[in-house]
Amino acid sequence: MTGMTAQMIFLAFFGAAAVWFGIVVFRTKSMVRSALALLFSQTAVGLMFLVMQAEFLGVLQIMMMATEMSVMAIFMVMFMMDPGGMGAMEMTHQKRLSLWAGGIGLVAALAVIWLAAWGPAVQEIPGAAQQAADLGRELLGRSMFIFQSAGLTILTAMVAATMVAIAPRKERKE
């Protein structure tokens, strides 16, 4: 088995795992199980990046999802009536519309995959150091304003959520 064949097998495996756990997110009736399925799905996407030798993006994806799921667990404990999240609840709404939208999205995605002129495949993949350098140039170049704006927005949301959670406690003490 050549290296390229093994890489394709792992890529297909992690792709199938990402899709499967993505489906499980909406099939379960528990927020905790749904959150774990989302974590596994996005970790499989990160592993796909690693298989494609985009180490920086793969590690970033996995770290980002682990952090996001930790924050989500904290907010679930703080604001949910069922802090463990194990109580049965309906995780889908507007099922008929959702199925239609998903089917149309699938057909559109497959049409783009099969009908687009993708051009030739890259013959040589740059090393990890060059990929990280190219990504850094992109982030610090034309995309810097977008990422800085997103970071400021996220920070503002975190401060606002903390203030909403803390405000009632101050009022109770007075």
Residue pairs with C-beta under 8 A, 6 or more apart in sequence:
7 51
7 52
10 47
10 51
11 48
11 51
11 52
14 44
14 45
14 47
14 48
14 51
15 44
15 48
17 40
17 41
17 44
18 41
18 42
18 44
18 45
18 48
19 41
20 41
21 37
21 38
21 40
21 41
21 44
22 37
22 38
22 41
24 33
24 34
24 37
24 41
25 34
25 37
25 38
25 41
25 91
26 34
26 91
26 92
28 34
28 37
28 91
29 88
29 89
29 90
29 91
30 85
30 86
30 87
30 88
30 89
31 76
31 80
31 82
31 85
31 89
31 91
32 76
32 84
32 85
32 86
34 91
35 69
35 72
35 73
35 76
35 85
36 69
38 65
38 69
39 65
39 66
39 69
42 61
42 62
42 65
43 61
43 62
43 65
43 66
45 61
46 57
46 58
46 59
46 60
46 61
46 62
46 65
47 58
47 62
48 58
49 55
49 57
49 58
49 61
50 58
50 59
52 58
53 125
53 128
53 131
54 131
55 128
55 131
56 128
56 131
56 132
56 135
57 135
75 161
76 83
76 85
77 83
78 165
79 165
82 89
92 98
126 134
139 147
